[in-house]
């Protein structure tokens, strides 16, 4: 049966984003050759939300303390969006070196993992 999840983030500068995940976020990784890094991810969960469109997916990282996370990102000169309070958590978005953004939130709900 299913034994894992493989997530793909498309980027205009994948090398810079790989370095960011390795050096700034500190994810354990495996080099499978040619600079292609596969990153070990923390425990994860998936939710299904209603939508008028299929094939729309989002990626969010979760943390225990959004303010501590933002402080650590500032130490690495990483830009974080202003924190938004949602009914499900405290949300920021970080800028990736390749030009994309990814959400990071402190859940206010019980976690599945």
Biopython code that builds the backbone (N, CA, C, O; Angstrom):
import numpy as np
from Bio.PDB.StructureBuilder import StructureBuilder

atoms = [
    (1, "UNK", "N", (0.838, -1.185, 0.000)),
    (1, "UNK", "CA", (0.000, 0.000, 0.000)),
    (1, "UNK", "C", (0.883, 1.249, 0.000)),
    (1, "UNK", "O", (2.095, 1.141, -0.191)),
    (2, "UNK", "N", (0.315, 2.402, 0.205)),
    (2, "UNK", "CA", (1.053, 3.668, 0.199)),
    (2, "UNK", "C", (2.035, 3.672, 1.367)),
    (2, "UNK", "O", (1.664, 3.338, 2.492)),
    (3, "UNK", "N", (3.306, 4.056, 1.099)),
    (3, "UNK", "CA", (4.296, 4.088, 2.168)),
    (3, "UNK", "C", (5.049, 5.409, 2.251)),
    (3, "UNK", "O", (6.044, 5.509, 2.969)),
    (4, "UNK", "N", (4.582, 6.435, 1.517)),
    (4, "UNK", "CA", (5.246, 7.731, 1.572)),
    (4, "UNK", "C", (4.595, 8.720, 0.639)),
    (4, "UNK", "O", (3.657, 8.389, -0.086)),
    (5, "UNK", "N", (5.095, 9.929, 0.663)),
    (5, "UNK", "CA", (4.627, 11.005, -0.211)),
    (5, "UNK", "C", (5.850, 11.655, -0.839)),
    (5, "UNK", "O", (6.830, 11.918, -0.143)),
    (6, "UNK", "N", (5.814, 11.915, -2.122)),
    (6, "UNK", "CA", (6.884, 12.632, -2.821)),
    (6, "UNK", "C", (6.277, 13.942, -3.313)),
    (6, "UNK", "O", (5.370, 13.943, -4.145)),
    (7, "UNK", "N", (6.779, 15.042, -2.797)),
    (7, "UNK", "CA", (6.279, 16.366, -3.166)),
    (7, "UNK", "C", (7.258, 17.011, -4.127)),
    (7, "UNK", "O", (8.470, 16.877, -3.959)),
    (8, "UNK", "N", (6.747, 17.712, -5.135)),
    (8, "UNK", "CA", (7.588, 18.415, -6.095)),
    (8, "UNK", "C", (7.266, 19.903, -6.011)),
    (8, "UNK", "O", (6.101, 20.297, -6.067)),
    (9, "UNK", "N", (8.295, 20.717, -5.878)),
    (9, "UNK", "CA", (8.150, 22.169, -5.936)),
    (9, "UNK", "C", (8.862, 22.624, -7.207)),
    (9, "UNK", "O", (10.075, 22.456, -7.337)),
    (10, "UNK", "N", (8.124, 23.189, -8.123)),
    (10, "UNK", "CA", (8.727, 23.695, -9.358)),
    (10, "UNK", "C", (9.320, 25.067, -9.087)),
    (10, "UNK", "O", (8.751, 25.864, -8.341)),
    (11, "UNK", "N", (10.470, 25.337, -9.700)),
    (11, "UNK", "CA", (11.206, 26.560, -9.391)),
    (11, "UNK", "C", (11.954, 27.059, -10.617)),
    (11, "UNK", "O", (12.408, 26.273, -11.449)),
    (12, "UNK", "N", (12.075, 28.378, -10.716)),
    (12, "UNK", "CA", (12.902, 28.974, -11.768)),
    (12, "UNK", "C", (14.383, 28.875, -11.421)),
    (12, "UNK", "O", (15.237, 29.043, -12.292)),
    (13, "UNK", "N", (14.695, 28.601, -10.141)),
    (13, "UNK", "CA", (16.082, 28.441, -9.718)),
    (13, "UNK", "C", (16.148, 27.299, -8.698)),
    (13, "UNK", "O", (16.311, 27.546, -7.503)),
    (14, "UNK", "N", (16.023, 26.053, -9.162)),
    (14, "UNK", "CA", (15.985, 24.926, -8.226)),
    (14, "UNK", "C", (17.260, 24.756, -7.412)),
    (14, "UNK", "O", (17.194, 24.309, -6.267)),
    (15, "UNK", "N", (18.414, 25.098, -7.967)),
    (15, "UNK", "CA", (19.651, 24.958, -7.198)),
    (15, "UNK", "C", (19.626, 25.856, -5.962)),
    (15, "UNK", "O", (20.010, 25.427, -4.874)),
    (16, "UNK", "N", (19.175, 27.095, -6.127)),
    (16, "UNK", "CA", (19.101, 28.024, -4.984)),
    (16, "UNK", "C", (18.090, 27.526, -3.954)),
    (16, "UNK", "O", (18.333, 27.613, -2.751)),
    (17, "UNK", "N", (16.963, 27.007, -4.423)),
    (17, "UNK", "CA", (15.953, 26.510, -3.486)),
    (17, "UNK", "C", (16.437, 25.258, -2.777)),
    (17, "UNK", "O", (16.132, 25.070, -1.599)),
    (18, "UNK", "N", (17.186, 24.391, -3.462)),
    (18, "UNK", "CA", (17.760, 23.210, -2.805)),
    (18, "UNK", "C", (18.741, 23.632, -1.710)),
    (18, "UNK", "O", (18.732, 23.072, -0.613)),
    (19, "UNK", "N", (19.580, 24.613, -2.009)),
    (19, "UNK", "CA", (20.530, 25.120, -1.009)),
    (19, "UNK", "C", (19.783, 25.701, 0.193)),
    (19, "UNK", "O", (20.200, 25.512, 1.336)),
    (20, "UNK", "N", (18.682, 26.405, -0.065)),
    (20, "UNK", "CA", (17.878, 26.998, 0.998)),
    (20, "UNK", "C", (17.303, 25.909, 1.903)),
    (20, "UNK", "O", (17.388, 26.014, 3.127)),
    (21, "UNK", "N", (16.726, 24.880, 1.320)),
    (21, "UNK", "CA", (16.176, 23.786, 2.117)),
    (21, "UNK", "C", (17.265, 23.078, 2.905)),
    (21, "UNK", "O", (17.047, 22.669, 4.046)),
    (22, "UNK", "N", (18.438, 22.932, 2.299)),
    (22, "UNK", "CA", (19.554, 22.254, 2.973)),
    (22, "UNK", "C", (20.175, 23.136, 4.049)),
    (22, "UNK", "O", (20.330, 22.703, 5.191)),
    (23, "UNK", "N", (20.534, 24.379, 3.693)),
    (23, "UNK", "CA", (21.351, 25.222, 4.570)),
    (23, "UNK", "C", (20.550, 26.084, 5.543)),
    (23, "UNK", "O", (20.998, 26.311, 6.667)),
    (24, "UNK", "N", (19.398, 26.560, 5.144)),
    (24, "UNK", "CA", (18.614, 27.448, 6.001)),
    (24, "UNK", "C", (17.573, 26.665, 6.794)),
    (24, "UNK", "O", (17.494, 26.793, 8.016)),
    (25, "UNK", "N", (16.774, 25.852, 6.101)),
    (25, "UNK", "CA", (15.750, 25.084, 6.800)),
    (25, "UNK", "C", (16.326, 23.839, 7.466)),
    (25, "UNK", "O", (15.704, 23.273, 8.366)),
    (26, "UNK", "N", (17.500, 23.412, 7.033)),
    (26, "UNK", "CA", (18.212, 22.325, 7.692)),
    (26, "UNK", "C", (17.614, 20.945, 7.493)),
    (26, "UNK", "O", (17.769, 20.074, 8.349)),
    (27, "UNK", "N", (16.928, 20.732, 6.370)),
    (27, "UNK", "CA", (16.355, 19.417, 6.119)),
    (27, "UNK", "C", (17.441, 18.411, 5.767)),
    (27, "UNK", "O", (18.335, 18.703, 4.973)),
    (28, "UNK", "N", (17.357, 17.228, 6.361)),
    (28, "UNK", "CA", (18.235, 16.125, 6.004)),
    (28, "UNK", "C", (17.981, 15.788, 4.542)),
    (28, "UNK", "O", (16.840, 15.825, 4.080)),
    (29, "UNK", "N", (19.041, 15.461, 3.818)),
    (29, "UNK", "CA", (18.866, 15.223, 2.393)),
    (29, "UNK", "C", (19.750, 14.089, 1.898)),
    (29, "UNK", "O", (20.674, 13.643, 2.579)),
    (30, "UNK", "N", (19.441, 13.645, 0.710)),
    (30, "UNK", "CA", (20.185, 12.616, 0.011)),
    (30, "UNK", "C", (20.488, 13.155, -1.376)),
    (30, "UNK", "O", (19.581, 13.607, -2.074)),
    (31, "UNK", "N", (21.742, 13.114, -1.783)),
    (31, "UNK", "CA", (22.121, 13.523, -3.136)),
    (31, "UNK", "C", (22.037, 12.285, -4.018)),
    (31, "UNK", "O", (22.811, 11.342, -3.855)),
    (32, "UNK", "N", (21.085, 12.294, -4.960)),
    (32, "UNK", "CA", (20.905, 11.127, -5.823)),
    (32, "UNK", "C", (21.698, 11.257, -7.117)),
    (32, "UNK", "O", (21.531, 10.458, -8.039)),
    (33, "UNK", "N", (22.571, 12.276, -7.182)),
    (33, "UNK", "CA", (23.450, 12.460, -8.330)),
    (33, "UNK", "C", (23.116, 13.717, -9.106)),
    (33, "UNK", "O", (21.955, 14.109, -9.218)),
    (34, "UNK", "N", (24.148, 14.340, -9.636)),
    (34, "UNK", "CA", (23.961, 15.526, -10.459)),
    (34, "UNK", "C", (23.397, 16.716, -9.715)),
    (34, "UNK", "O", (22.809, 17.603, -10.333)),
    (35, "UNK", "N", (23.561, 16.758, -8.402)),
    (35, "UNK", "CA", (23.038, 17.875, -7.620)),
    (35, "UNK", "C", (21.565, 17.757, -7.271)),
    (35, "UNK", "O", (20.995, 18.660, -6.658)),
    (36, "UNK", "N", (20.950, 16.656, -7.654)),
    (36, "UNK", "CA", (19.541, 16.438, -7.317)),
    (36, "UNK", "C", (19.456, 15.971, -5.871)),
    (36, "UNK", "O", (19.881, 14.865, -5.539)),
    (37, "UNK", "N", (18.906, 16.818, -5.021)),
    (37, "UNK", "CA", (18.773, 16.502, -3.605)),
    (37, "UNK", "C", (17.331, 16.097, -3.313)),
    (37, "UNK", "O", (16.384, 16.751, -3.751)),
    (38, "UNK", "N", (17.187, 15.017, -2.573)),
    (38, "UNK", "CA", (15.884, 14.614, -2.047)),
    (38, "UNK", "C", (15.896, 14.915, -0.560)),
    (38, "UNK", "O", (16.830, 14.531, 0.144)),
    (39, "UNK", "N", (14.867, 15.597, -0.078)),
    (39, "UNK", "CA", (14.821, 16.041, 1.303)),
    (39, "UNK", "C", (13.858, 15.201, 2.116)),
    (39, "UNK", "O", (12.728, 14.938, 1.706)),
    (40, "UNK", "N", (14.336, 14.785, 3.284)),
    (40, "UNK", "CA", (13.464, 14.107, 4.235)),
    (40, "UNK", "C", (12.528, 15.159, 4.818)),
    (40, "UNK", "O", (12.968, 16.240, 5.209)),
    (41, "UNK", "N", (11.266, 14.849, 4.874)),
    (41, "UNK", "CA", (10.273, 15.780, 5.397)),
    (41, "UNK", "C", (9.815, 15.326, 6.777)),
    (41, "UNK", "O", (9.863, 14.139, 7.100)),
    (42, "UNK", "N", (9.372, 16.280, 7.581)),
    (42, "UNK", "CA", (8.818, 15.921, 8.887)),
    (42, "UNK", "C", (7.482, 15.197, 8.691)),
    (42, "UNK", "O", (6.976, 15.123, 7.571)),
    (43, "UNK", "N", (6.911, 14.662, 9.776)),
    (43, "UNK", "CA", (5.600, 14.025, 9.652)),
    (43, "UNK", "C", (4.626, 14.965, 8.934)),
    (43, "UNK", "O", (4.705, 16.186, 9.066)),
    (44, "UNK", "N", (3.721, 14.375, 8.184)),
    (44, "UNK", "CA", (2.814, 15.204, 7.392)),
    (44, "UNK", "C", (1.374, 14.732, 7.532)),
    (44, "UNK", "O", (1.097, 13.654, 8.058)),
    (45, "UNK", "N", (0.482, 15.560, 7.053)),
    (45, "UNK", "CA", (-0.925, 15.232, 7.013)),
    (45, "UNK", "C", (-1.500, 15.833, 5.733)),
    (45, "UNK", "O", (-0.908, 16.740, 5.148)),
    (46, "UNK", "N", (-2.633, 15.337, 5.306)),
    (46, "UNK", "CA", (-3.286, 15.860, 4.102)),
    (46, "UNK", "C", (-4.751, 16.121, 4.427)),
    (46, "UNK", "O", (-5.380, 15.371, 5.173)),
    (47, "UNK", "N", (-5.282, 17.195, 3.854)),
    (47, "UNK", "CA", (-6.684, 17.554, 4.052)),
    (47, "UNK", "C", (-7.312, 17.809, 2.686)),
    (47, "UNK", "O", (-6.624, 18.197, 1.742)),
    (48, "UNK", "N", (-8.594, 17.593, 2.589)),
    (48, "UNK", "CA", (-9.326, 17.852, 1.354)),
    (48, "UNK", "C", (-10.308, 18.989, 1.601)),
    (48, "UNK", "O", (-11.145, 18.920, 2.501)),
    (49, "UNK", "N", (-10.193, 20.041, 0.785)),
    (49, "UNK", "CA", (-11.043, 21.207, 0.911)),
    (49, "UNK", "C", (-11.959, 21.284, -0.309)),
    (49, "UNK", "O", (-11.571, 20.852, -1.394)),
    (50, "UNK", "N", (-13.146, 21.816, -0.152)),
    (50, "UNK", "CA", (-14.036, 21.957, -1.302)),
    (50, "UNK", "C", (-13.492, 23.003, -2.274)),
    (50, "UNK", "O", (-12.884, 23.992, -1.866)),
    (51, "UNK", "N", (-13.720, 22.768, -3.560)),
    (51, "UNK", "CA", (-13.260, 23.697, -4.593)),
    (51, "UNK", "C", (-14.074, 23.479, -5.863)),
    (51, "UNK", "O", (-14.591, 22.388, -6.100)),
    (52, "UNK", "N", (-14.181, 24.504, -6.659)),
    (52, "UNK", "CA", (-14.816, 24.373, -7.971)),
    (52, "UNK", "C", (-13.845, 23.796, -8.991)),
    (52, "UNK", "O", (-14.239, 23.442, -10.102)),
    (53, "UNK", "N", (-12.552, 23.701, -8.603)),
    (53, "UNK", "CA", (-11.520, 23.207, -9.516)),
    (53, "UNK", "C", (-10.787, 22.028, -8.899)),
    (53, "UNK", "O", (-10.534, 22.003, -7.694)),
    (54, "UNK", "N", (-10.451, 21.061, -9.725)),
    (54, "UNK", "CA", (-9.570, 19.981, -9.313)),
    (54, "UNK", "C", (-8.137, 20.346, -9.688)),
    (54, "UNK", "O", (-7.906, 21.361, -10.345)),
    (55, "UNK", "N", (-7.192, 19.535, -9.280)),
    (55, "UNK", "CA", (-5.779, 19.709, -9.608)),
    (55, "UNK", "C", (-5.191, 21.004, -9.060)),
    (55, "UNK", "O", (-4.253, 21.551, -9.639)),
    (56, "UNK", "N", (-5.734, 21.499, -7.946)),
    (56, "UNK", "CA", (-5.174, 22.648, -7.242)),
    (56, "UNK", "C", (-4.663, 22.113, -5.910)),
    (56, "UNK", "O", (-5.426, 21.550, -5.125)),
    (57, "UNK", "N", (-3.361, 22.294, -5.657)),
    (57, "UNK", "CA", (-2.747, 21.742, -4.457)),
    (57, "UNK", "C", (-1.904, 22.822, -3.798)),
    (57, "UNK", "O", (-1.376, 23.699, -4.482)),
    (58, "UNK", "N", (-1.772, 22.771, -2.492)),
    (58, "UNK", "CA", (-0.968, 23.739, -1.751)),
    (58, "UNK", "C", (-0.040, 23.007, -0.805)),
    (58, "UNK", "O", (-0.329, 21.890, -0.377)),
    (59, "UNK", "N", (1.074, 23.636, -0.482)),
    (59, "UNK", "CA", (2.053, 23.086, 0.452)),
    (59, "UNK", "C", (2.248, 24.087, 1.580)),
    (59, "UNK", "O", (2.518, 25.265, 1.345)),
    (60, "UNK", "N", (2.108, 23.599, 2.809)),
    (60, "UNK", "CA", (2.375, 24.405, 3.988)),
    (60, "UNK", "C", (3.273, 23.594, 4.918)),
    (60, "UNK", "O", (3.071, 22.392, 5.096)),
    (61, "UNK", "N", (4.253, 24.250, 5.501)),
    (61, "UNK", "CA", (5.021, 23.649, 6.583)),
    (61, "UNK", "C", (4.369, 24.074, 7.892)),
    (61, "UNK", "O", (3.771, 25.146, 7.976)),
    (62, "UNK", "N", (4.486, 23.230, 8.912)),
    (62, "UNK", "CA", (3.922, 23.547, 10.222)),
    (62, "UNK", "C", (5.046, 23.731, 11.231)),
    (62, "UNK", "O", (6.097, 23.098, 11.129)),
    (63, "UNK", "N", (4.815, 24.601, 12.201)),
    (63, "UNK", "CA", (5.794, 24.822, 13.263)),
    (63, "UNK", "C", (5.051, 24.994, 14.585)),
    (63, "UNK", "O", (3.838, 25.205, 14.604)),
    (64, "UNK", "N", (5.785, 24.904, 15.681)),
    (64, "UNK", "CA", (5.186, 25.050, 17.007)),
    (64, "UNK", "C", (5.059, 26.504, 17.447)),
    (64, "UNK", "O", (4.194, 26.829, 18.260)),
    (65, "UNK", "N", (5.923, 27.394, 16.913)),
    (65, "UNK", "CA", (5.961, 28.783, 17.365)),
    (65, "UNK", "C", (6.297, 29.671, 16.170)),
    (65, "UNK", "O", (7.460, 29.774, 15.779)),
    (66, "UNK", "N", (5.292, 30.306, 15.596)),
    (66, "UNK", "CA", (5.477, 31.096, 14.373)),
    (66, "UNK", "C", (6.422, 32.271, 14.589)),
    (66, "UNK", "O", (7.213, 32.594, 13.703)),
    (67, "UNK", "N", (6.354, 32.917, 15.757)),
    (67, "UNK", "CA", (7.233, 34.069, 16.014)),
    (67, "UNK", "C", (8.692, 33.626, 16.109)),
    (67, "UNK", "O", (9.575, 34.312, 15.595)),
    (68, "UNK", "N", (8.957, 32.498, 16.755)),
    (68, "UNK", "CA", (10.330, 31.976, 16.830)),
    (68, "UNK", "C", (10.826, 31.600, 15.426)),
    (68, "UNK", "O", (11.990, 31.824, 15.093)),
    (69, "UNK", "N", (9.941, 31.031, 14.616)),
    (69, "UNK", "CA", (10.315, 30.683, 13.245)),
    (69, "UNK", "C", (10.693, 31.940, 12.461)),
    (69, "UNK", "O", (11.715, 31.959, 11.776)),
    (70, "UNK", "N", (9.878, 32.982, 12.558)),
    (70, "UNK", "CA", (10.145, 34.227, 11.836)),
    (70, "UNK", "C", (11.465, 34.837, 12.296)),
    (70, "UNK", "O", (12.236, 35.331, 11.473)),
    (71, "UNK", "N", (11.735, 34.810, 13.601)),
    (71, "UNK", "CA", (12.997, 35.331, 14.127)),
    (71, "UNK", "C", (14.173, 34.567, 13.539)),
    (71, "UNK", "O", (15.170, 35.171, 13.144)),
    (72, "UNK", "N", (14.065, 33.245, 13.477)),
    (72, "UNK", "CA", (15.143, 32.441, 12.896)),
    (72, "UNK", "C", (15.325, 32.761, 11.419)),
    (72, "UNK", "O", (16.458, 32.824, 10.942)),
    (73, "UNK", "N", (14.251, 32.961, 10.696)),
    (73, "UNK", "CA", (14.358, 33.298, 9.267)),
    (73, "UNK", "C", (15.013, 34.673, 9.088)),
    (73, "UNK", "O", (15.810, 34.864, 8.169)),
    (74, "UNK", "N", (14.681, 35.625, 9.962)),
    (74, "UNK", "CA", (15.321, 36.947, 9.885)),
    (74, "UNK", "C", (16.834, 36.830, 10.082)),
    (74, "UNK", "O", (17.606, 37.545, 9.442)),
    (75, "UNK", "N", (17.254, 35.918, 10.979)),
    (75, "UNK", "CA", (18.685, 35.698, 11.195)),
    (75, "UNK", "C", (19.370, 35.222, 9.913)),
    (75, "UNK", "O", (20.570, 35.427, 9.732)),
    (76, "UNK", "N", (18.601, 34.586, 9.025)),
    (76, "UNK", "CA", (19.122, 34.117, 7.733)),
    (76, "UNK", "C", (18.770, 35.088, 6.604)),
    (76, "UNK", "O", (18.977, 34.782, 5.430)),
    (77, "UNK", "N", (18.235, 36.266, 6.967)),
    (77, "UNK", "CA", (17.831, 37.291, 6.004)),
    (77, "UNK", "C", (16.789, 36.783, 5.022)),
    (77, "UNK", "O", (16.814, 37.116, 3.837)),
    (78, "UNK", "N", (15.865, 35.966, 5.538)),
    (78, "UNK", "CA", (14.762, 35.428, 4.743)),
    (78, "UNK", "C", (13.515, 36.252, 5.026)),
    (78, "UNK", "O", (13.149, 36.463, 6.182)),
    (79, "UNK", "N", (12.875, 36.708, 3.980)),
    (79, "UNK", "CA", (11.676, 37.525, 4.094)),
    (79, "UNK", "C", (10.465, 36.673, 4.456)),
    (79, "UNK", "O", (10.224, 35.628, 3.851)),
    (80, "UNK", "N", (9.703, 37.132, 5.454)),
    (80, "UNK", "CA", (8.460, 36.478, 5.857)),
    (80, "UNK", "C", (7.327, 37.492, 5.753)),
    (80, "UNK", "O", (7.485, 38.657, 6.120)),
    (81, "UNK", "N", (6.192, 37.038, 5.253)),
    (81, "UNK", "CA", (5.012, 37.904, 5.182)),
    (81, "UNK", "C", (4.472, 38.149, 6.590)),
    (81, "UNK", "O", (4.758, 37.392, 7.517)),
    (82, "UNK", "N", (3.695, 39.208, 6.734)),
    (82, "UNK", "CA", (3.049, 39.493, 8.016)),
    (82, "UNK", "C", (2.188, 38.300, 8.414)),
    (82, "UNK", "O", (1.574, 37.654, 7.565)),
    (83, "UNK", "N", (2.151, 38.015, 9.709)),
    (83, "UNK", "CA", (1.378, 36.879, 10.209)),
    (83, "UNK", "C", (-0.110, 37.188, 10.082)),
    (83, "UNK", "O", (-0.582, 38.254, 10.478)),
    (84, "UNK", "N", (-0.832, 36.224, 9.517)),
    (84, "UNK", "CA", (-2.286, 36.307, 9.421)),
    (84, "UNK", "C", (-2.869, 35.298, 10.405)),
    (84, "UNK", "O", (-2.424, 34.152, 10.472)),
    (85, "UNK", "N", (-3.850, 35.728, 11.154)),
    (85, "UNK", "CA", (-4.539, 34.797, 12.055)),
    (85, "UNK", "C", (-5.752, 34.254, 11.309)),
    (85, "UNK", "O", (-6.669, 34.996, 10.957)),
    (86, "UNK", "N", (-5.736, 32.956, 11.079)),
    (86, "UNK", "CA", (-6.854, 32.258, 10.450)),
    (86, "UNK", "C", (-7.529, 31.426, 11.529)),
    (86, "UNK", "O", (-6.967, 31.258, 12.611)),
    (87, "UNK", "N", (-8.715, 30.903, 11.262)),
    (87, "UNK", "CA", (-9.371, 30.094, 12.291)),
    (87, "UNK", "C", (-8.644, 28.776, 12.525)),
    (87, "UNK", "O", (-8.896, 28.112, 13.531)),
    (88, "UNK", "N", (-7.753, 28.383, 11.629)),
    (88, "UNK", "CA", (-7.019, 27.125, 11.742)),
    (88, "UNK", "C", (-5.566, 27.309, 12.155)),
    (88, "UNK", "O", (-4.899, 26.327, 12.480)),
    (89, "UNK", "N", (-5.047, 28.560, 12.153)),
    (89, "UNK", "CA", (-3.657, 28.747, 12.542)),
    (89, "UNK", "C", (-3.121, 30.138, 12.283)),
    (89, "UNK", "O", (-3.810, 30.997, 11.734)),
    (90, "UNK", "N", (-1.880, 30.343, 12.689)),
    (90, "UNK", "CA", (-1.151, 31.596, 12.465)),
    (90, "UNK", "C", (-0.246, 31.370, 11.261)),
    (90, "UNK", "O", (0.637, 30.514, 11.305)),
    (91, "UNK", "N", (-0.456, 32.128, 10.187)),
    (91, "UNK", "CA", (0.156, 31.862, 8.894)),
    (91, "UNK", "C", (1.108, 32.963, 8.463)),
    (91, "UNK", "O", (0.807, 34.149, 8.591)),
    (92, "UNK", "N", (2.267, 32.552, 7.947)),
    (92, "UNK", "CA", (3.166, 33.449, 7.229)),
    (92, "UNK", "C", (3.554, 32.740, 5.943)),
    (92, "UNK", "O", (3.259, 31.559, 5.760)),
    (93, "UNK", "N", (4.199, 33.449, 5.079)),
    (93, "UNK", "CA", (4.758, 32.858, 3.851)),
    (93, "UNK", "C", (6.203, 33.300, 3.766)),
    (93, "UNK", "O", (6.532, 34.452, 4.051)),
    (94, "UNK", "N", (7.072, 32.367, 3.367)),
    (94, "UNK", "CA", (8.477, 32.708, 3.206)),
    (94, "UNK", "C", (8.809, 32.747, 1.723)),
    (94, "UNK", "O", (8.263, 31.992, 0.918)),
    (95, "UNK", "N", (9.713, 33.644, 1.392)),
    (95, "UNK", "CA", (10.181, 33.771, 0.020)),
    (95, "UNK", "C", (11.318, 32.781, -0.208)),
    (95, "UNK", "O", (12.281, 32.741, 0.558)),
    (96, "UNK", "N", (11.201, 31.996, -1.251)),
    (96, "UNK", "CA", (12.277, 31.080, -1.634)),
    (96, "UNK", "C", (13.223, 31.798, -2.583)),
    (96, "UNK", "O", (12.793, 32.689, -3.315)),
    (97, "UNK", "N", (14.504, 31.433, -2.589)),
    (97, "UNK", "CA", (15.463, 32.090, -3.462)),
    (97, "UNK", "C", (15.100, 31.996, -4.946)),
    (97, "UNK", "O", (15.451, 32.879, -5.729)),
    (98, "UNK", "N", (14.397, 30.925, -5.331)),
    (98, "UNK", "CA", (14.008, 30.738, -6.725)),
    (98, "UNK", "C", (12.836, 31.599, -7.157)),
    (98, "UNK", "O", (12.426, 31.543, -8.316)),
    (99, "UNK", "N", (12.286, 32.400, -6.242)),
    (99, "UNK", "CA", (11.205, 33.311, -6.580)),
    (99, "UNK", "C", (9.835, 32.868, -6.100)),
    (99, "UNK", "O", (8.894, 33.661, -6.115)),
    (100, "UNK", "N", (9.705, 31.632, -5.678)),
    (100, "UNK", "CA", (8.422, 31.148, -5.180)),
    (100, "UNK", "C", (8.222, 31.497, -3.715)),
    (100, "UNK", "O", (9.087, 32.098, -3.077)),
    (101, "UNK", "N", (7.067, 31.109, -3.195)),
    (101, "UNK", "CA", (6.774, 31.295, -1.787)),
    (101, "UNK", "C", (6.140, 30.011, -1.265)),
    (101, "UNK", "O", (5.504, 29.266, -2.011)),
    (102, "UNK", "N", (6.324, 29.772, 0.017)),
    (102, "UNK", "CA", (5.700, 28.619, 0.654)),
    (102, "UNK", "C", (5.140, 29.072, 1.996)),
    (102, "UNK", "O", (5.734, 29.897, 2.690)),
    (103, "UNK", "N", (3.992, 28.519, 2.345)),
    (103, "UNK", "CA", (3.345, 28.872, 3.603)),
    (103, "UNK", "C", (3.932, 28.106, 4.773)),
    (103, "UNK", "O", (4.339, 26.951, 4.644)),
    (104, "UNK", "N", (3.965, 28.771, 5.912)),
    (104, "UNK", "CA", (4.369, 28.154, 7.173)),
    (104, "UNK", "C", (3.345, 28.602, 8.202)),
    (104, "UNK", "O", (3.033, 29.788, 8.312)),
    (105, "UNK", "N", (2.823, 27.629, 8.960)),
    (105, "UNK", "CA", (1.844, 28.029, 9.960)),
    (105, "UNK", "C", (1.971, 27.263, 11.251)),
    (105, "UNK", "O", (2.448, 26.129, 11.297)),
    (106, "UNK", "N", (1.522, 27.931, 12.304)),
    (106, "UNK", "CA", (1.413, 27.352, 13.637)),
    (106, "UNK", "C", (-0.037, 26.920, 13.795)),
    (106, "UNK", "O", (-0.918, 27.771, 13.918)),
    (107, "UNK", "N", (-0.306, 25.618, 13.796)),
    (107, "UNK", "CA", (-1.692, 25.158, 13.854)),
    (107, "UNK", "C", (-2.371, 25.551, 15.167)),
    (107, "UNK", "O", (-1.754, 25.546, 16.232)),
    (108, "UNK", "N", (-3.632, 25.885, 15.063)),
    (108, "UNK", "CA", (-4.481, 26.108, 16.227)),
    (108, "UNK", "C", (-5.431, 24.920, 16.388)),
    (108, "UNK", "O", (-6.263, 24.898, 17.295)),
    (109, "UNK", "N", (-5.300, 23.944, 15.508)),
    (109, "UNK", "CA", (-6.120, 22.731, 15.551)),
    (109, "UNK", "C", (-5.278, 21.552, 16.007)),
    (109, "UNK", "O", (-4.049, 21.629, 16.017)),
    (110, "UNK", "N", (-5.921, 20.483, 16.376)),
    (110, "UNK", "CA", (-5.226, 19.258, 16.719)),
    (110, "UNK", "C", (-4.539, 18.728, 15.468)),
    (110, "UNK", "O", (-5.109, 18.766, 14.378)),
    (111, "UNK", "N", (-3.313, 18.233, 15.625)),
    (111, "UNK", "CA", (-2.571, 17.709, 14.488)),
    (111, "UNK", "C", (-2.815, 16.219, 14.333)),
    (111, "UNK", "O", (-2.989, 15.499, 15.317)),
    (112, "UNK", "N", (-2.826, 15.763, 13.082)),
    (112, "UNK", "CA", (-3.021, 14.342, 12.795)),
    (112, "UNK", "C", (-1.711, 13.570, 12.911)),
    (112, "UNK", "O", (-1.724, 12.343, 13.016)),
    (113, "UNK", "N", (-0.598, 14.265, 12.895)),
    (113, "UNK", "CA", (0.693, 13.582, 12.941)),
    (113, "UNK", "C", (1.449, 13.903, 14.215)),
    (113, "UNK", "O", (2.558, 13.408, 14.416)),
]
sb = StructureBuilder()
sb.init_structure("model")
sb.init_model(0)
sb.init_chain("A")
sb.init_seg("    ")
for serial, (resi, resn, name, xyz) in enumerate(atoms, 1):
    if name == "N":
        sb.init_residue(resn, " ", resi, " ")
    sb.init_atom(name, np.array(xyz, "f"), 0.0, 1.0, " ", f" {name:<3s}", serial, name[0])
structure = sb.get_structure()
